[in-house]
Amino acid sequence: MKTLKRRMLDVTDETGDVPGWVLITLMTAGLVILIWGLAGPALSAIFEQAIAKVTGM
């Protein structure tokens, strides 16, 4: 049976799962790069059209 102090340490331990967070960070960065690569030209065209309409060019 765990002591109260040991149970409190288990609850307050914030070391986390470093390899898991690294994997999540790398996967997120990969998704951002992939989406940016696919949608970048379309978003750029939309932005240029919007600016052209606002400036009247």
C-alpha distance matrix in Angstrom:
0.0 3.8 6.5 9.4 11.6 9.9 9.9 13.5 14.5 13.6 15.8 18.5 18.9 22.5 23.4 24.0 25.3 28.5 30.1 29.6 31.3 34.0 34.7 34.9 37.3 39.4 39.7 40.6 43.2 44.6 45.0 46.7 49.1 49.8 50.5 52.5 54.6 55.3 55.9 57.2 60.9 60.8 59.2 61.7 64.6 63.3 63.0 66.5 68.0 66.4 67.7 71.1 71.3 70.4 72.8 75.5 76.0
3.8 0.0 3.7 6.5 8.1 6.1 6.4 9.9 10.8 10.3 12.6 15.0 15.4 19.1 20.1 21.0 22.7 25.8 27.7 27.3 28.7 31.5 32.4 32.6 34.7 37.0 37.5 38.2 40.7 42.3 42.7 44.3 46.7 47.6 48.3 50.1 52.3 53.2 53.6 54.8 58.5 58.6 56.7 59.1 62.1 60.9 60.4 63.8 65.4 63.8 65.0 68.4 68.7 67.7 70.0 72.8 73.3
6.5 3.7 0.0 3.8 5.4 5.3 6.3 8.7 10.0 10.8 12.7 14.5 15.5 19.3 20.7 22.0 24.2 27.1 29.4 29.1 30.1 32.9 34.2 34.2 36.0 38.5 39.2 39.7 42.1 43.9 44.4 45.7 48.1 49.3 49.8 51.5 53.8 54.8 55.1 56.1 59.8 59.9 57.9 60.1 63.2 61.9 61.2 64.7 66.3 64.5 65.6 69.1 69.3 68.1 70.4 73.3 73.9
9.4 6.5 3.8 0.0 3.8 5.5 5.1 6.2 8.7 9.9 10.7 12.4 14.2 17.8 19.8 21.2 23.8 26.7 29.2 28.7 29.3 32.3 33.7 33.3 35.0 37.8 38.4 38.6 41.0 43.0 43.3 44.4 47.0 48.3 48.5 50.1 52.6 53.6 53.6 54.6 58.4 58.3 56.1 58.4 61.4 60.0 59.2 62.7 64.3 62.4 63.3 66.9 67.1 65.7 68.0 71.0 71.7
11.6 8.1 5.4 3.8 0.0 3.8 5.5 5.1 6.3 8.8 10.1 10.6 12.1 15.8 17.5 19.5 22.2 24.7 27.5 27.4 27.7 30.5 32.3 32.1 33.4 36.2 37.2 37.3 39.5 41.7 42.2 43.1 45.6 47.1 47.5 48.8 51.3 52.6 52.6 53.3 57.2 57.3 55.0 57.1 60.3 59.0 58.0 61.4 63.2 61.3 62.1 65.7 66.0 64.6 66.7 69.8 70.4
9.9 6.1 5.3 5.5 3.8 0.0 3.8 5.4 5.1 6.3 8.8 10.0 10.5 14.3 15.5 17.2 19.5 22.2 24.7 24.6 25.3 28.0 29.6 29.6 31.2 33.8 34.7 35.2 37.3 39.3 39.9 41.1 43.5 44.8 45.4 46.9 49.2 50.4 50.7 51.5 55.3 55.5 53.5 55.6 58.7 57.6 56.7 60.1 61.9 60.2 61.1 64.7 65.1 63.8 66.0 68.9 69.4
9.9 6.4 6.3 5.1 5.5 3.8 0.0 3.8 5.4 5.1 6.4 8.8 10.0 13.6 15.4 16.4 18.8 21.9 24.3 23.6 24.4 27.4 28.7 28.3 30.1 32.9 33.4 33.7 36.1 38.1 38.4 39.6 42.2 43.3 43.7 45.3 47.8 48.7 48.9 49.9 53.7 53.6 51.6 53.9 56.9 55.6 54.9 58.4 60.0 58.2 59.3 62.8 63.0 61.8 64.1 67.0 67.6
13.5 9.9 8.7 6.2 5.1 5.4 3.8 0.0 3.8 5.4 5.2 6.2 8.5 11.9 14.3 15.8 18.7 21.4 24.3 23.7 23.8 26.9 28.5 27.9 29.3 32.3 33.0 33.0 35.3 37.5 37.8 38.6 41.3 42.7 42.9 44.3 46.9 48.0 48.0 48.8 52.6 52.6 50.3 52.5 55.6 54.2 53.2 56.7 58.4 56.5 57.4 61.0 61.2 59.8 62.0 65.0 65.7
14.5 10.8 10.0 8.7 6.3 5.1 5.4 3.8 0.0 3.8 5.4 5.2 5.8 9.5 11.3 13.2 16.2 18.6 21.5 21.3 21.5 24.3 26.1 25.9 27.1 30.0 31.0 31.2 33.2 35.5 36.1 36.9 39.4 40.9 41.4 42.7 45.1 46.4 46.6 47.2 51.0 51.3 49.1 51.1 54.3 53.1 52.1 55.5 57.4 55.6 56.4 60.0 60.4 59.1 61.1 64.2 64.6
13.6 10.3 10.8 9.9 8.8 6.3 5.1 5.4 3.8 0.0 3.8 5.7 5.4 8.9 10.5 11.4 13.9 16.8 19.4 18.8 19.4 22.4 23.8 23.5 25.2 27.9 28.6 29.0 31.3 33.3 33.8 34.9 37.4 38.7 39.2 40.7 43.0 44.2 44.4 45.3 49.1 49.2 47.2 49.4 52.5 51.4 50.6 54.0 55.8 54.2 55.1 58.6 59.0 57.9 60.1 63.0 63.4
15.8 12.6 12.7 10.7 10.1 8.8 6.4 5.2 5.4 3.8 0.0 3.8 5.7 8.3 11.0 11.5 14.4 17.4 20.2 19.0 19.1 22.4 23.8 23.0 24.6 27.6 28.1 28.0 30.5 32.6 32.8 33.7 36.5 37.7 37.9 39.4 42.0 43.0 42.9 43.9 47.6 47.6 45.4 47.7 50.7 49.3 48.6 52.0 53.7 51.8 52.9 56.4 56.6 55.4 57.7 60.6 61.2
18.5 15.0 14.5 12.4 10.6 10.0 8.8 6.2 5.2 5.7 3.8 0.0 3.8 6.1 9.2 10.7 14.1 16.4 19.7 19.0 18.4 21.5 23.5 22.6 23.6 26.8 27.8 27.4 29.5 32.0 32.4 32.9 35.6 37.2 37.4 38.6 41.2 42.5 42.4 43.0 46.8 46.9 44.5 46.6 49.8 48.5 47.4 50.8 52.6 50.7 51.5 55.1 55.5 54.1 56.2 59.2 59.8
18.9 15.4 15.5 14.2 12.1 10.5 10.0 8.5 5.8 5.4 5.7 3.8 0.0 3.8 5.8 7.7 11.0 13.2 16.4 16.1 15.9 18.7 20.7 20.4 21.4 24.3 25.5 25.5 27.5 29.8 30.5 31.2 33.6 35.3 35.8 37.0 39.4 40.8 41.0 41.5 45.3 45.7 43.5 45.4 48.7 47.7 46.7 50.0 51.9 50.3 51.0 54.5 55.1 53.9 55.9 58.9 59.2
22.5 19.1 19.3 17.8 15.8 14.3 13.6 11.9 9.5 8.9 8.3 6.1 3.8 0.0 3.8 5.3 9.1 10.7 14.2 13.8 12.8 15.7 18.0 17.4 18.0 21.1 22.4 22.2 24.0 26.5 27.2 27.7 30.1 32.0 32.4 33.4 35.9 37.5 37.5 37.9 41.7 42.2 39.9 41.8 45.1 44.1 43.0 46.3 48.3 46.7 47.3 50.9 51.5 50.2 52.2 55.2 55.5
23.4 20.1 20.7 19.8 17.5 15.5 15.4 14.3 11.3 10.5 11.0 9.2 5.8 3.8 0.0 3.8 6.8 7.8 11.4 11.8 11.2 13.4 15.9 16.1 16.6 19.3 21.0 21.2 22.7 25.0 26.2 26.9 28.9 30.8 31.7 32.6 34.8 36.6 37.0 37.3 41.1 41.8 39.7 41.4 44.8 44.1 43.0 46.2 48.4 47.0 47.5 51.0 51.9 50.8 52.6 55.6 55.6
24.0 21.0 22.0 21.2 19.5 17.2 16.4 15.8 13.2 11.4 11.5 10.7 7.7 5.3 3.8 0.0 3.7 5.9 9.1 8.6 8.3 11.1 13.0 12.9 14.1 16.8 18.0 18.4 20.2 22.3 23.3 24.3 26.4 28.0 28.8 30.1 32.2 33.7 34.2 34.8 38.6 39.1 37.2 39.2 42.4 41.7 40.9 44.1 46.1 44.9 45.7 49.1 49.9 49.0 50.9 53.8 53.7
25.3 22.7 24.2 23.8 22.2 19.5 18.8 18.7 16.2 13.9 14.4 14.1 11.0 9.1 6.8 3.7 0.0 3.8 5.7 5.3 6.4 8.8 10.1 10.7 12.4 14.4 15.5 16.6 18.5 20.1 21.2 22.7 24.5 25.8 27.0 28.5 30.3 31.8 32.6 33.4 37.1 37.7 36.1 38.1 41.3 40.8 40.2 43.3 45.4 44.4 45.3 48.5 49.5 48.9 50.7 53.5 53.2
28.5 25.8 27.1 26.7 24.7 22.2 21.9 21.4 18.6 16.8 17.4 16.4 13.2 10.7 7.8 5.9 3.8 0.0 3.8 5.4 5.1 6.1 8.6 9.9 10.5 12.2 14.1 15.3 16.4 18.2 19.9 21.1 22.5 24.2 25.7 26.8 28.4 30.3 31.2 31.6 35.3 36.3 34.7 36.3 39.6 39.4 38.7 41.6 43.9 43.0 43.7 46.9 48.1 47.4 49.1 51.9 51.4
30.1 27.7 29.4 29.2 27.5 24.7 24.3 24.3 21.5 19.4 20.2 19.7 16.4 14.2 11.4 9.1 5.7 3.8 0.0 3.8 5.5 5.0 6.1 8.6 9.8 10.5 12.1 14.1 15.3 16.3 18.2 19.9 21.0 22.3 24.2 25.5 26.8 28.5 29.9 30.4 34.0 35.1 33.9 35.5 38.7 38.7 38.3 41.1 43.3 42.8 43.6 46.6 47.9 47.5 49.2 51.8 51.2
29.6 27.3 29.1 28.7 27.4 24.6 23.6 23.7 21.3 18.8 19.0 19.0 16.1 13.8 11.8 8.6 5.3 5.4 3.8 0.0 3.8 5.4 5.1 6.2 8.6 9.9 10.5 12.2 14.2 15.2 16.5 18.3 20.0 21.0 22.4 24.1 25.6 27.0 28.1 29.0 32.6 33.3 32.1 34.1 37.2 36.9 36.6 39.6 41.6 41.0 42.0 45.0 46.1 45.8 47.6 50.2 49.7
31.3 28.7 30.1 29.3 27.7 25.3 24.4 23.8 21.5 19.4 19.1 18.4 15.9 12.8 11.2 8.3 6.4 5.1 5.5 3.8 0.0 3.8 5.4 5.0 6.0 8.5 9.8 10.4 12.2 14.0 15.2 16.4 18.3 19.8 20.9 22.2 24.1 25.7 26.5 27.0 30.7 31.5 29.9 31.8 35.0 34.6 34.0 37.1 39.2 38.4 39.2 42.4 43.5 42.9 44.7 47.4 47.0
34.0 31.5 32.9 32.3 30.5 28.0 27.4 26.9 24.3 22.4 22.4 21.5 18.7 15.7 13.4 11.1 8.8 6.1 5.0 5.4 3.8 0.0 3.8 5.5 5.1 6.1 8.5 9.9 10.5 12.2 14.2 15.4 16.5 18.2 19.9 20.9 22.4 24.4 25.5 25.8 29.4 30.6 29.2 30.7 34.0 34.1 33.4 36.2 38.6 38.0 38.7 41.7 43.1 42.7 44.2 46.9 46.2
34.7 32.4 34.2 33.7 32.3 29.6 28.7 28.5 26.1 23.8 23.8 23.5 20.7 18.0 15.9 13.0 10.1 8.6 6.1 5.1 5.4 3.8 0.0 3.8 5.4 5.2 6.0 8.5 9.9 10.4 12.2 14.2 15.3 16.3 18.2 19.7 20.9 22.5 23.9 24.7 28.2 29.2 28.1 30.0 33.0 33.1 32.9 35.7 37.8 37.5 38.4 41.3 42.6 42.5 44.2 46.6 45.9
34.9 32.6 34.2 33.3 32.1 29.6 28.3 27.9 25.9 23.5 23.0 22.6 20.4 17.4 16.1 12.9 10.7 9.9 8.6 6.2 5.0 5.5 3.8 0.0 3.8 5.5 5.2 6.1 8.6 9.8 10.5 12.2 14.2 15.2 16.3 18.0 19.8 21.1 22.0 22.9 26.5 27.2 25.9 27.9 31.0 30.7 30.5 33.5 35.4 34.8 35.9 38.9 40.0 39.8 41.7 44.1 43.6
37.3 34.7 36.0 35.0 33.4 31.2 30.1 29.3 27.1 25.2 24.6 23.6 21.4 18.0 16.6 14.1 12.4 10.5 9.8 8.6 6.0 5.1 5.4 3.8 0.0 3.8 5.5 5.2 6.2 8.6 10.0 10.6 12.3 14.2 15.4 16.3 18.2 20.1 20.8 21.1 24.8 25.8 24.3 25.9 29.2 29.1 28.5 31.4 33.6 33.0 33.8 36.8 38.1 37.7 39.4 42.0 41.4
39.4 37.0 38.5 37.8 36.2 33.8 32.9 32.3 30.0 27.9 27.6 26.8 24.3 21.1 19.3 16.8 14.4 12.2 10.5 9.9 8.5 6.1 5.2 5.5 3.8 0.0 3.8 5.4 5.1 6.1 8.6 9.9 10.5 12.2 14.2 15.2 16.4 18.4 19.8 20.1 23.5 24.9 23.8 25.3 28.5 28.8 28.4 31.0 33.4 33.2 33.9 36.8 38.3 38.2 39.7 42.1 41.2
39.7 37.5 39.2 38.4 37.2 34.7 33.4 33.0 31.0 28.6 28.1 27.8 25.5 22.4 21.0 18.0 15.5 14.1 12.1 10.5 9.8 8.5 6.0 5.2 5.5 3.8 0.0 3.8 5.4 5.0 6.2 8.6 9.9 10.4 12.2 14.0 15.2 16.5 17.9 18.9 22.4 23.2 22.4 24.4 27.3 27.4 27.5 30.2 32.2 32.1 33.2 35.9 37.2 37.4 39.1 41.3 40.5
40.6 38.2 39.7 38.6 37.3 35.2 33.7 33.0 31.2 29.0 28.0 27.4 25.5 22.2 21.2 18.4 16.6 15.3 14.1 12.2 10.4 9.9 8.5 6.1 5.2 5.4 3.8 0.0 3.8 5.4 5.1 6.2 8.6 9.8 10.5 12.0 14.1 15.4 16.1 16.9 20.5 21.2 19.9 21.9 24.9 24.7 24.6 27.5 29.5 29.0 30.2 33.1 34.2 34.2 36.0 38.3 37.7
43.2 40.7 42.1 41.0 39.5 37.3 36.1 35.3 33.2 31.3 30.5 29.5 27.5 24.0 22.7 20.2 18.5 16.4 15.3 14.2 12.2 10.5 9.9 8.6 6.2 5.1 5.4 3.8 0.0 3.8 5.5 5.1 6.2 8.6 10.0 10.4 12.2 14.3 15.2 15.2 18.9 20.1 18.8 20.3 23.5 23.8 23.4 26.0 28.3 28.1 28.9 31.7 33.2 33.2 34.6 37.0 36.1
44.6 42.3 43.9 43.0 41.7 39.3 38.1 37.5 35.5 33.3 32.6 32.0 29.8 26.5 25.0 22.3 20.1 18.2 16.3 15.2 14.0 12.2 10.4 9.8 8.6 6.1 5.0 5.4 3.8 0.0 3.8 5.5 5.2 6.1 8.6 9.8 10.5 12.4 14.1 14.6 17.9 19.3 18.7 20.3 23.2 23.8 23.9 26.3 28.4 28.7 29.7 32.2 33.7 34.1 35.6 37.6 36.6
45.0 42.7 44.4 43.3 42.2 39.9 38.4 37.8 36.1 33.8 32.8 32.4 30.5 27.2 26.2 23.3 21.2 19.9 18.2 16.5 15.2 14.2 12.2 10.5 10.0 8.6 6.2 5.1 5.5 3.8 0.0 3.8 5.4 5.0 6.0 8.3 9.7 10.6 11.8 13.1 16.5 17.1 16.5 18.7 21.3 21.5 21.9 24.6 26.3 26.5 27.8 30.3 31.6 32.0 33.8 35.7 34.9
46.7 44.3 45.7 44.4 43.1 41.1 39.6 38.6 36.9 34.9 33.7 32.9 31.2 27.7 26.9 24.3 22.7 21.1 19.9 18.3 16.4 15.4 14.2 12.2 10.6 9.9 8.6 6.2 5.1 5.5 3.8 0.0 3.8 5.5 5.2 5.9 8.4 9.9 10.3 10.7 14.4 15.2 14.0 15.8 18.9 19.0 18.9 21.6 23.7 23.6 24.7 27.3 28.7 28.9 30.6 32.7 31.9
49.1 46.7 48.1 47.0 45.6 43.5 42.2 41.3 39.4 37.4 36.5 35.6 33.6 30.1 28.9 26.4 24.5 22.5 21.0 20.0 18.3 16.5 15.3 14.2 12.3 10.5 9.9 8.6 6.2 5.2 5.4 3.8 0.0 3.8 5.6 5.1 6.0 8.6 9.9 9.7 13.1 14.8 14.1 15.3 18.3 19.2 19.1 21.3 23.6 24.1 24.9 27.3 29.0 29.5 30.8 32.8 31.6
49.8 47.6 49.3 48.3 47.1 44.8 43.3 42.7 40.9 38.7 37.7 37.2 35.3 32.0 30.8 28.0 25.8 24.2 22.3 21.0 19.8 18.2 16.3 15.2 14.2 12.2 10.4 9.8 8.6 6.1 5.0 5.5 3.8 0.0 3.8 5.5 5.1 6.3 8.6 9.6 12.5 13.7 13.9 15.6 18.0 18.9 19.6 21.7 23.6 24.4 25.6 27.7 29.3 30.2 31.6 33.3 32.0
50.5 48.3 49.8 48.5 47.5 45.4 43.7 42.9 41.4 39.2 37.9 37.4 35.8 32.4 31.7 28.8 27.0 25.7 24.2 22.4 20.9 19.9 18.2 16.3 15.4 14.2 12.2 10.5 10.0 8.6 6.0 5.2 5.6 3.8 0.0 3.8 5.4 5.1 5.8 7.6 10.8 11.2 10.9 13.3 15.6 15.9 16.7 19.2 20.8 21.3 22.8 25.0 26.3 27.1 28.9 30.5 29.5
52.5 50.1 51.5 50.1 48.8 46.9 45.3 44.3 42.7 40.7 39.4 38.6 37.0 33.4 32.6 30.1 28.5 26.8 25.5 24.1 22.2 20.9 19.7 18.0 16.3 15.2 14.0 12.0 10.4 9.8 8.3 5.9 5.1 5.5 3.8 0.0 3.8 5.5 5.3 4.9 8.5 9.8 9.0 10.5 13.4 14.1 14.3 16.6 18.7 19.2 20.3 22.5 24.2 24.9 26.3 28.1 26.9
54.6 52.3 53.8 52.6 51.3 49.2 47.8 46.9 45.1 43.0 42.0 41.2 39.4 35.9 34.8 32.2 30.3 28.4 26.8 25.6 24.1 22.4 20.9 19.8 18.2 16.4 15.2 14.1 12.2 10.5 9.7 8.4 6.0 5.1 5.4 3.8 0.0 3.8 5.8 5.5 7.8 9.9 10.4 11.3 13.7 15.2 15.9 17.4 19.5 20.8 21.8 23.5 25.4 26.5 27.6 29.1 27.5
55.3 53.2 54.8 53.6 52.6 50.4 48.7 48.0 46.4 44.2 43.0 42.5 40.8 37.5 36.6 33.7 31.8 30.3 28.5 27.0 25.7 24.4 22.5 21.1 20.1 18.4 16.5 15.4 14.3 12.4 10.6 9.9 8.6 6.3 5.1 5.5 3.8 0.0 3.8 5.8 7.3 8.1 9.6 11.3 12.8 14.0 15.5 17.2 18.6 20.0 21.6 23.1 24.6 26.1 27.5 28.6 27.2
55.9 53.6 55.1 53.6 52.6 50.7 48.9 48.0 46.6 44.4 42.9 42.4 41.0 37.5 37.0 34.2 32.6 31.2 29.9 28.1 26.5 25.5 23.9 22.0 20.8 19.8 17.9 16.1 15.2 14.1 11.8 10.3 9.9 8.6 5.8 5.3 5.8 3.8 0.0 3.8 5.8 5.4 6.0 8.5 10.1 10.6 12.1 14.2 15.5 16.5 18.3 19.9 21.2 22.6 24.3 25.5 24.4
57.2 54.8 56.1 54.6 53.3 51.5 49.9 48.8 47.2 45.3 43.9 43.0 41.5 37.9 37.3 34.8 33.4 31.6 30.4 29.0 27.0 25.8 24.7 22.9 21.1 20.1 18.9 16.9 15.2 14.6 13.1 10.7 9.7 9.6 7.6 4.9 5.5 5.8 3.8 0.0 3.8 5.5 5.2 6.0 8.6 9.9 10.4 12.1 14.2 15.3 16.4 18.1 20.0 21.1 22.3 23.8 22.4
60.9 58.5 59.8 58.4 57.2 55.3 53.7 52.6 51.0 49.1 47.6 46.8 45.3 41.7 41.1 38.6 37.1 35.3 34.0 32.6 30.7 29.4 28.2 26.5 24.8 23.5 22.4 20.5 18.9 17.9 16.5 14.4 13.1 12.5 10.8 8.5 7.8 7.3 5.8 3.8 0.0 3.8 5.5 5.0 6.2 8.7 9.8 10.5 12.3 14.2 15.3 16.3 18.4 20.0 20.9 21.9 20.2
60.8 58.6 59.9 58.3 57.3 55.5 53.6 52.6 51.3 49.2 47.6 46.9 45.7 42.2 41.8 39.1 37.7 36.3 35.1 33.3 31.5 30.6 29.2 27.2 25.8 24.9 23.2 21.2 20.1 19.3 17.1 15.2 14.8 13.7 11.2 9.8 9.9 8.1 5.4 5.5 3.8 0.0 3.8 5.4 5.1 6.3 8.6 9.9 10.6 12.4 14.3 15.3 16.7 18.5 20.0 20.8 19.5
59.2 56.7 57.9 56.1 55.0 53.5 51.6 50.3 49.1 47.2 45.4 44.5 43.5 39.9 39.7 37.2 36.1 34.7 33.9 32.1 29.9 29.2 28.1 25.9 24.3 23.8 22.4 19.9 18.8 18.7 16.5 14.0 14.1 13.9 10.9 9.0 10.4 9.6 6.0 5.2 5.5 3.8 0.0 3.8 5.4 5.1 6.1 8.6 9.9 10.5 12.3 14.1 15.4 16.6 18.3 19.6 18.8
61.7 59.1 60.1 58.4 57.1 55.6 53.9 52.5 51.1 49.4 47.7 46.6 45.4 41.8 41.4 39.2 38.1 36.3 35.5 34.1 31.8 30.7 30.0 27.9 25.9 25.3 24.4 21.9 20.3 20.3 18.7 15.8 15.3 15.6 13.3 10.5 11.3 11.3 8.5 6.0 5.0 5.4 3.8 0.0 3.8 5.5 5.1 6.1 8.6 9.9 10.6 12.2 14.3 15.4 16.4 17.8 16.4
64.6 62.1 63.2 61.4 60.3 58.7 56.9 55.6 54.3 52.5 50.7 49.8 48.7 45.1 44.8 42.4 41.3 39.6 38.7 37.2 35.0 34.0 33.0 31.0 29.2 28.5 27.3 24.9 23.5 23.2 21.3 18.9 18.3 18.0 15.6 13.4 13.7 12.8 10.1 8.6 6.2 5.1 5.4 3.8 0.0 3.8 5.4 5.1 6.1 8.6 9.9 10.4 12.3 14.3 15.3 16.0 14.5
63.3 60.9 61.9 60.0 59.0 57.6 55.6 54.2 53.1 51.4 49.3 48.5 47.7 44.1 44.1 41.7 40.8 39.4 38.7 36.9 34.6 34.1 33.1 30.7 29.1 28.8 27.4 24.7 23.8 23.8 21.5 19.0 19.2 18.9 15.9 14.1 15.2 14.0 10.6 9.9 8.7 6.3 5.1 5.5 3.8 0.0 3.8 5.5 5.1 6.2 8.7 9.9 10.7 12.4 14.3 15.1 14.5
63.0 60.4 61.2 59.2 58.0 56.7 54.9 53.2 52.1 50.6 48.6 47.4 46.7 43.0 43.0 40.9 40.2 38.7 38.3 36.6 34.0 33.4 32.9 30.5 28.5 28.4 27.5 24.6 23.4 23.9 21.9 18.9 19.1 19.6 16.7 14.3 15.9 15.5 12.1 10.4 9.8 8.6 6.1 5.1 5.4 3.8 0.0 3.8 5.4 5.1 6.2 8.5 9.9 10.7 12.2 13.9 13.4
66.5 63.8 64.7 62.7 61.4 60.1 58.4 56.7 55.5 54.0 52.0 50.8 50.0 46.3 46.2 44.1 43.3 41.6 41.1 39.6 37.1 36.2 35.7 33.5 31.4 31.0 30.2 27.5 26.0 26.3 24.6 21.6 21.3 21.7 19.2 16.6 17.4 17.2 14.2 12.1 10.5 9.9 8.6 6.1 5.1 5.5 3.8 0.0 3.8 5.4 5.1 6.1 8.6 9.9 10.5 11.7 10.4
68.0 65.4 66.3 64.3 63.2 61.9 60.0 58.4 57.4 55.8 53.7 52.6 51.9 48.3 48.4 46.1 45.4 43.9 43.3 41.6 39.2 38.6 37.8 35.4 33.6 33.4 32.2 29.5 28.3 28.4 26.3 23.7 23.6 23.6 20.8 18.7 19.5 18.6 15.5 14.2 12.3 10.6 9.9 8.6 6.1 5.1 5.4 3.8 0.0 3.8 5.5 5.0 6.2 8.7 10.0 10.2 9.5
66.4 63.8 64.5 62.4 61.3 60.2 58.2 56.5 55.6 54.2 51.8 50.7 50.3 46.7 47.0 44.9 44.4 43.0 42.8 41.0 38.4 38.0 37.5 34.8 33.0 33.2 32.1 29.0 28.1 28.7 26.5 23.6 24.1 24.4 21.3 19.2 20.8 20.0 16.5 15.3 14.2 12.4 10.5 9.9 8.6 6.2 5.1 5.4 3.8 0.0 3.8 5.4 5.2 6.3 8.7 9.8 10.3
67.7 65.0 65.6 63.3 62.1 61.1 59.3 57.4 56.4 55.1 52.9 51.5 51.0 47.3 47.5 45.7 45.3 43.7 43.6 42.0 39.2 38.7 38.4 35.9 33.8 33.9 33.2 30.2 28.9 29.7 27.8 24.7 24.9 25.6 22.8 20.3 21.8 21.6 18.3 16.4 15.3 14.3 12.3 10.6 9.9 8.7 6.2 5.1 5.5 3.8 0.0 3.8 5.4 5.1 6.0 8.2 8.4
71.1 68.4 69.1 66.9 65.7 64.7 62.8 61.0 60.0 58.6 56.4 55.1 54.5 50.9 51.0 49.1 48.5 46.9 46.6 45.0 42.4 41.7 41.3 38.9 36.8 36.8 35.9 33.1 31.7 32.2 30.3 27.3 27.3 27.7 25.0 22.5 23.5 23.1 19.9 18.1 16.3 15.3 14.1 12.2 10.4 9.9 8.5 6.1 5.0 5.4 3.8 0.0 3.8 5.5 5.3 5.6 5.0
71.3 68.7 69.3 67.1 66.0 65.1 63.0 61.2 60.4 59.0 56.6 55.5 55.1 51.5 51.9 49.9 49.5 48.1 47.9 46.1 43.5 43.1 42.6 40.0 38.1 38.3 37.2 34.2 33.2 33.7 31.6 28.7 29.0 29.3 26.3 24.2 25.4 24.6 21.2 20.0 18.4 16.7 15.4 14.3 12.3 10.7 9.9 8.6 6.2 5.2 5.4 3.8 0.0 3.8 5.6 5.1 6.7
70.4 67.7 68.1 65.7 64.6 63.8 61.8 59.8 59.1 57.9 55.4 54.1 53.9 50.2 50.8 49.0 48.9 47.4 47.5 45.8 42.9 42.7 42.5 39.8 37.7 38.2 37.4 34.2 33.2 34.1 32.0 28.9 29.5 30.2 27.1 24.9 26.5 26.1 22.6 21.1 20.0 18.5 16.6 15.4 14.3 12.4 10.7 9.9 8.7 6.3 5.1 5.5 3.8 0.0 3.8 5.6 8.0
72.8 70.0 70.4 68.0 66.7 66.0 64.1 62.0 61.1 60.1 57.7 56.2 55.9 52.2 52.6 50.9 50.7 49.1 49.2 47.6 44.7 44.2 44.2 41.7 39.4 39.7 39.1 36.0 34.6 35.6 33.8 30.6 30.8 31.6 28.9 26.3 27.6 27.5 24.3 22.3 20.9 20.0 18.3 16.4 15.3 14.3 12.2 10.5 10.0 8.7 6.0 5.3 5.6 3.8 0.0 3.8 5.6
75.5 72.8 73.3 71.0 69.8 68.9 67.0 65.0 64.2 63.0 60.6 59.2 58.9 55.2 55.6 53.8 53.5 51.9 51.8 50.2 47.4 46.9 46.6 44.1 42.0 42.1 41.3 38.3 37.0 37.6 35.7 32.7 32.8 33.3 30.5 28.1 29.1 28.6 25.5 23.8 21.9 20.8 19.6 17.8 16.0 15.1 13.9 11.7 10.2 9.8 8.2 5.6 5.1 5.6 3.8 0.0 3.8
76.0 73.3 73.9 71.7 70.4 69.4 67.6 65.7 64.6 63.4 61.2 59.8 59.2 55.5 55.6 53.7 53.2 51.4 51.2 49.7 47.0 46.2 45.9 43.6 41.4 41.2 40.5 37.7 36.1 36.6 34.9 31.9 31.6 32.0 29.5 26.9 27.5 27.2 24.4 22.4 20.2 19.5 18.8 16.4 14.5 14.5 13.4 10.4 9.5 10.3 8.4 5.0 6.7 8.0 5.6 3.8 0.0
